[in-house]
Amino acid sequence: MKAAILYADRDIRIGDAPDPTIRPNEVLVRIQFAGICGTDLHIYRGEFHARVAFPAILGHEFGGIVESVGADVRQFAVGDRVVVDPIISCQACPACITGHLNACRTLKLLGIDLSGGFGQYVAVPASRVFQLPEQIPMKFAPMVEMYGLGCHVLSRGGVQPGESVAILGAGKLGLSVLDVLCHGASPGVTIVTDRQPFRLDTAKRLGAAYTIDVEQDDPVRRAMEITGGQGVDCVIECIGHYHEVPGREAPLQQAVLMVRPAGRIVACGLGEQLSPVHFKTLVLKEAVAIGSRVTLGEFPRAIRLLSRSLLHPELLVTHEMPLREAASAFAQVDREDPTTIKAVLDVQQG
């Protein structure tokens, strides 16, 4: 099969890879579309050497057509349209036993630890496969994983209807969380911060009540003004690795300052930087700081929201390119062009 293969840091090329074979409990999926995720970019830049071995076939957001099924598989048939949850957990460690499969001690993801969706075929355990309704265009299949993340983040934050929510960062993750929040969780007030006008404009189109350009305004001061000095019920940090803005504190510091007493902070951005935190303020507020990692069974909900046309993937998928142009696609994402939110690859155009 053809695949976009990462041979070294920032060296991704089209090459040939062995066709996968399936076990009795697996499904062979012919990949149609796969998305370039922020984690893929970190791997491309060389930040996952301890985990990813070259040559590697990345891509953990993908969907396609069932090509064949294992002898023990009954729930899928050849020709089914499907999406794949890339999480492979051990089912035996303390986290798995207590239901936190996404925090598995030896968690593996298709497209990171195992070959993924930037190849034309992937062998997947049938338990990680979900039917994709006909009304969802296949090019939006990669967004199921993104919207699943959005559902999980909001669940981790315990967001309730009518609450105020601030999302720090209007990248692909922040905007996916916002889309689910505005059209599946009935917030009272939504605030989004970023440093890129294009992304803030997209946030407005998705339903954000307030957007804050952190280069032009102090996000903490504005959030307190918007909430009448009370603070935000739930602050969701979706930035991870951040660019310093003169006169502004680090995102997690901002979160502690703008959250209300007894409020919640959810950290889901994957940044390498160490960030100081106002721990005295956190303690005095008795606020809760929560981590959120990948998904935990939210694919069906994300699929239902998409199938009812409640979400807006057409605003987030800004670029669609054939697999043969994977190098150009990664270079574009690597440049951090603010008008590039989510890029997807048409994998069969190898």
C-alpha positions as CSV (number, residue, x, y, z in Angstrom):
1,M,0.0,0.0,0.0
2,K,1.0,3.6,-0.4
3,A,1.6,5.6,2.8
4,A,2.9,9.0,4.0
5,I,5.9,7.8,6.0
6,L,7.8,9.9,8.5
7,Y,11.5,8.9,8.0
8,A,13.0,11.5,10.3
9,D,12.2,14.9,11.8
10,R,10.3,17.0,9.3
11,D,11.0,14.3,6.6
12,I,7.7,12.8,5.5
13,R,7.4,11.2,2.0
14,I,5.2,8.9,0.1
15,G,6.4,5.3,0.1
16,D,5.4,1.7,0.0
17,A,4.4,-0.2,3.2
18,P,3.3,-3.8,3.7
19,D,-0.5,-4.3,3.5
20,P,-1.7,-5.1,7.0
21,T,-3.2,-8.5,7.9
22,I,-6.1,-8.9,10.3
23,R,-6.6,-11.1,13.3
24,P,-10.0,-12.8,13.9
25,N,-11.3,-9.9,16.0
26,E,-10.1,-7.2,13.7
27,V,-11.4,-5.2,10.8
28,L,-9.4,-4.0,7.8
29,V,-10.3,-0.4,6.9
30,R,-9.5,1.2,3.6
31,I,-8.8,4.7,4.8
32,Q,-10.6,7.6,3.0
33,F,-9.6,10.7,5.0
34,A,-7.2,11.3,7.9
35,G,-6.6,14.5,9.8
36,I,-3.3,16.2,10.8
37,C,-3.5,16.6,14.5
38,G,-1.4,18.8,16.8
39,T,0.2,15.6,18.2
40,D,1.2,14.6,14.6
41,L,2.9,18.0,14.3
42,H,4.8,17.5,17.6
43,I,6.0,14.1,16.3
44,Y,6.9,15.7,12.9
45,R,9.0,18.3,14.8
46,G,10.9,15.6,16.7
47,E,9.3,15.9,20.1
48,F,8.3,12.3,20.5
49,H,11.6,10.4,19.9
50,A,11.1,8.4,23.1
51,R,7.8,7.1,21.9
52,V,7.7,7.1,18.1
53,A,10.2,5.0,16.1
54,F,11.1,5.9,12.5
55,P,9.9,5.1,9.9
56,A,6.4,5.8,11.2
57,I,3.0,6.0,9.6
58,L,1.1,8.6,11.6
59,G,-2.6,9.6,11.6
60,H,-4.9,8.9,14.5
61,E,-8.0,10.7,13.2
62,F,-9.4,8.8,10.3
63,G,-12.3,7.0,8.7
64,G,-12.9,4.8,5.7
65,I,-14.6,1.7,4.3
66,V,-14.5,-1.8,5.7
67,E,-12.4,-3.9,3.3
68,S,-12.6,-7.2,5.1
69,V,-13.5,-8.6,8.5
70,G,-12.0,-11.2,10.8
71,A,-13.6,-14.5,11.4
72,D,-15.0,-13.5,14.8
73,V,-16.4,-10.1,13.7
74,R,-20.2,-10.0,13.4
75,Q,-21.1,-6.3,13.8
76,F,-19.4,-5.1,10.6
77,A,-19.6,-6.0,6.9
78,V,-17.5,-5.3,3.8
79,G,-18.5,-1.9,2.5
80,D,-19.5,-0.3,5.8
81,R,-18.6,3.4,6.3
82,V,-16.7,3.6,9.6
83,V,-14.6,5.8,11.9
84,V,-11.9,4.5,14.2
85,D,-11.3,5.3,17.9
86,P,-7.4,5.0,18.0
87,I,-7.1,4.1,21.7
88,I,-5.6,0.7,22.5
89,S,-5.5,0.1,26.3
90,C,-4.2,-2.9,28.3
91,Q,-7.4,-3.5,30.2
92,A,-5.3,-4.7,33.2
93,C,-3.6,-1.7,34.9
94,P,-5.1,0.2,37.8
95,A,-6.4,3.0,35.5
96,C,-8.1,0.5,33.1
97,I,-9.6,-1.6,35.9
98,T,-11.2,1.5,37.4
99,G,-12.6,2.6,34.0
100,H,-10.0,5.1,33.0
101,L,-9.0,3.4,29.8
102,N,-7.7,6.6,28.3
103,A,-5.2,6.9,31.2
104,C,-3.9,3.4,30.7
105,R,-0.3,3.0,32.0
106,T,0.8,1.5,28.6
107,L,-1.7,3.3,26.4
108,K,-1.1,3.0,22.7
109,L,-2.7,4.9,19.9
110,L,-3.0,3.9,16.3
111,G,-1.1,6.6,14.4
112,I,1.4,7.2,17.2
113,D,2.5,4.0,18.8
114,L,1.1,1.8,15.9
115,S,0.7,2.4,12.2
116,G,-2.2,4.8,11.5
117,G,-4.4,6.5,9.0
118,F,-1.8,8.0,6.7
119,G,-1.5,4.6,5.1
120,Q,-4.2,3.3,2.7
121,Y,-5.2,0.4,5.0
122,V,-5.2,-0.1,8.7
123,A,-6.0,-3.2,10.8
124,V,-8.2,-2.3,13.8
125,P,-9.8,-4.2,16.6
126,A,-13.5,-4.3,15.9
127,S,-14.2,-2.9,19.3
128,R,-12.6,0.4,18.3
129,V,-14.7,0.8,15.1
130,F,-18.0,2.8,14.8
131,Q,-20.5,3.1,12.0
132,L,-20.4,6.4,10.2
133,P,-24.0,7.5,9.1
134,E,-24.4,8.3,5.4
135,Q,-25.4,11.9,6.1
136,I,-21.9,12.7,7.4
137,P,-19.5,13.4,4.5
138,M,-16.4,11.1,4.7
139,K,-14.1,14.1,4.6
140,F,-15.4,15.0,8.0
141,A,-14.7,11.6,9.5
142,P,-11.5,12.8,11.1
143,M,-13.5,15.4,13.0
144,V,-15.3,12.6,15.0
145,E,-12.2,12.2,17.1
146,M,-11.9,16.0,17.6
147,Y,-15.5,16.3,18.6
148,G,-15.1,13.3,20.9
149,L,-12.3,15.2,22.6
150,G,-14.6,18.2,22.9
151,C,-17.3,16.0,24.6
152,H,-14.7,14.5,26.9
153,V,-13.2,17.8,27.9
154,L,-16.7,19.2,28.8
155,S,-17.5,16.0,30.8
156,R,-14.2,16.3,32.7
157,G,-15.1,19.9,33.5
158,G,-18.6,19.0,34.7
159,V,-20.0,21.8,32.6
160,Q,-23.7,22.3,33.3
161,P,-26.3,24.2,31.2
162,G,-26.3,27.9,31.9
163,E,-22.7,28.1,33.2
164,S,-20.0,30.5,32.0
165,V,-17.1,28.8,30.2
166,A,-13.9,30.4,29.0
167,I,-11.8,28.5,26.4
168,L,-8.2,29.6,26.2
169,G,-6.9,29.0,22.7
170,A,-8.9,28.9,19.4
171,G,-6.9,26.3,17.6
172,K,-8.4,23.0,16.3
173,L,-8.9,21.7,19.8
174,G,-10.3,24.8,21.3
175,L,-12.7,25.4,18.4
176,S,-13.9,21.7,18.5
177,V,-14.6,22.1,22.2
178,L,-16.4,25.4,21.5
179,D,-18.6,23.8,18.8
180,V,-19.7,21.0,21.1
181,L,-20.2,23.5,24.0
182,C,-22.3,25.9,22.0
183,H,-24.5,23.3,20.2
184,G,-24.6,20.4,22.6
185,A,-24.2,21.8,26.2
186,S,-26.3,25.0,26.4
187,P,-23.8,27.3,28.1
188,G,-24.8,30.6,29.6
189,V,-21.7,32.6,28.6
190,T,-18.9,31.6,26.3
191,I,-15.5,33.4,26.2
192,V,-12.7,32.5,23.8
193,T,-9.2,33.9,23.9
194,D,-6.5,33.7,21.2
195,R,-3.9,35.9,19.4
196,Q,-5.1,35.3,15.9
197,P,-8.0,37.4,14.5
198,F,-9.0,34.7,11.9
199,R,-9.5,32.1,14.6
200,L,-11.3,34.5,16.9
201,D,-13.7,35.3,14.0
202,T,-14.2,31.5,13.5
203,A,-15.0,31.3,17.2
204,K,-17.7,34.0,16.8
205,R,-19.2,32.1,13.8
206,L,-19.4,29.0,16.0
207,G,-21.3,30.9,18.7
208,A,-18.8,32.4,21.1
209,A,-20.5,35.3,22.9
210,Y,-17.2,37.1,23.6
211,T,-13.8,36.8,22.0
212,I,-10.6,38.3,23.4
213,D,-7.5,39.1,21.4
214,V,-4.8,38.6,24.1
215,E,-2.4,40.9,22.2
216,Q,-4.9,43.7,22.4
217,D,-6.6,43.1,25.7
218,D,-6.0,41.5,29.1
219,P,-8.0,38.3,29.1
220,V,-8.2,38.0,32.9
221,R,-9.5,41.6,33.3
222,R,-12.1,41.1,30.5
223,A,-13.3,37.7,31.8
224,M,-13.9,39.3,35.2
225,E,-15.8,42.2,33.6
226,I,-17.9,39.9,31.6
227,T,-18.8,37.8,34.6
228,G,-19.6,40.9,36.8
229,G,-16.5,40.2,38.9
230,Q,-17.6,36.7,39.9
231,G,-15.2,34.8,37.7
232,V,-15.8,32.0,35.2
233,D,-17.4,28.7,36.3
234,C,-15.1,26.6,34.1
235,V,-11.9,27.6,32.3
236,I,-10.6,25.2,29.6
237,E,-7.0,25.5,28.6
238,C,-6.5,24.3,25.0
239,I,-3.2,26.0,24.2
240,G,-0.5,23.7,25.4
241,H,2.7,25.0,24.0
242,Y,2.2,28.8,24.0
243,H,3.7,31.9,22.5
244,E,4.6,34.4,25.1
245,V,2.7,37.7,24.8
246,P,4.3,40.7,26.5
247,G,2.4,41.8,29.6
248,R,0.4,38.5,29.7
249,E,0.9,35.6,32.1
250,A,1.0,32.0,31.0
251,P,-2.3,30.4,30.1
252,L,-2.6,28.3,33.3
253,Q,-1.8,31.3,35.4
254,Q,-4.6,33.2,33.6
255,A,-7.0,30.3,34.2
256,V,-6.4,30.4,38.0
257,L,-7.0,34.1,38.1
258,M,-10.2,34.1,36.0
259,V,-11.9,31.0,37.5
260,R,-14.5,31.7,40.2
261,P,-14.1,30.5,43.7
262,A,-14.9,26.7,43.8
263,G,-14.8,26.7,40.0
264,R,-13.0,24.2,37.7
265,I,-10.0,24.4,35.4
266,V,-9.5,21.8,32.7
267,A,-6.0,21.5,31.2
268,C,-6.0,19.6,27.9
269,G,-3.3,21.3,25.8
270,L,-0.1,19.4,25.4
271,G,2.8,21.8,26.0
272,E,6.4,21.1,26.8
273,Q,6.9,24.3,28.7
274,L,7.0,24.5,32.5
275,S,4.4,27.0,33.7
276,P,4.2,28.7,37.1
277,V,0.8,28.6,38.7
278,H,-0.8,30.9,41.3
279,F,-1.1,28.1,43.8
280,K,-2.1,30.4,46.8
281,T,-4.9,31.8,44.7
282,L,-5.9,28.3,43.6
283,V,-6.0,27.1,47.2
284,L,-7.9,30.2,48.5
285,K,-10.5,29.7,45.8
286,E,-10.6,26.0,46.4
287,A,-10.8,25.7,42.7
288,V,-10.3,22.3,41.0
289,A,-7.6,21.7,38.4
290,I,-8.4,18.7,36.1
291,G,-6.4,17.0,33.4
292,S,-8.1,15.7,30.2
293,R,-6.5,13.2,27.9
294,V,-7.9,11.9,24.6
295,T,-11.4,10.3,24.8
296,L,-13.3,7.8,26.9
297,G,-16.2,6.4,25.0
298,E,-17.4,9.7,23.5
299,F,-17.3,8.7,19.8
300,P,-21.0,7.7,19.7
301,R,-22.1,11.1,21.1
302,A,-19.9,12.9,18.6
303,I,-21.3,10.9,15.7
304,R,-24.9,11.6,16.9
305,L,-24.2,15.4,17.1
306,L,-22.6,15.4,13.6
307,S,-25.4,13.2,12.1
308,R,-28.0,15.7,13.3
309,S,-26.0,18.6,11.7
310,L,-25.6,20.3,15.1
311,L,-21.9,20.8,14.6
312,H,-19.9,22.8,12.0
313,P,-17.0,20.8,10.7
314,E,-17.1,22.9,7.5
315,L,-15.8,25.8,9.5
316,L,-12.9,23.8,11.0
317,V,-11.7,21.8,8.1
318,T,-10.0,24.6,6.2
319,H,-7.7,22.5,4.0
320,E,-8.2,19.2,2.1
321,M,-5.2,17.8,0.2
322,P,-4.3,14.5,-1.4
323,L,-2.0,12.0,0.4
324,R,0.7,12.6,-2.2
325,E,0.9,16.2,-1.0
326,A,1.4,15.2,2.7
327,A,4.8,16.9,2.9
328,S,3.3,20.2,1.7
329,A,0.4,19.7,4.1
330,F,2.7,19.2,7.1
331,A,4.9,22.1,6.1
332,Q,1.8,24.3,6.0
333,V,0.6,23.2,9.4
334,D,4.2,23.6,10.7
335,R,4.3,27.2,9.7
336,E,1.3,27.8,12.0
337,D,-0.6,29.8,9.4
338,P,-3.5,31.2,11.5
339,T,-5.9,30.5,8.6
340,T,-5.1,26.8,8.7
341,I,-7.3,25.2,11.4
342,K,-7.7,21.5,10.4
343,A,-6.0,20.0,7.4
344,V,-7.2,16.6,6.2
345,L,-5.6,14.2,3.7
346,D,-7.5,12.3,1.0
347,V,-5.6,9.1,1.6
348,Q,-6.8,7.2,-1.5
349,Q,-5.2,9.9,-3.6
350,G,-1.8,8.5,-2.9
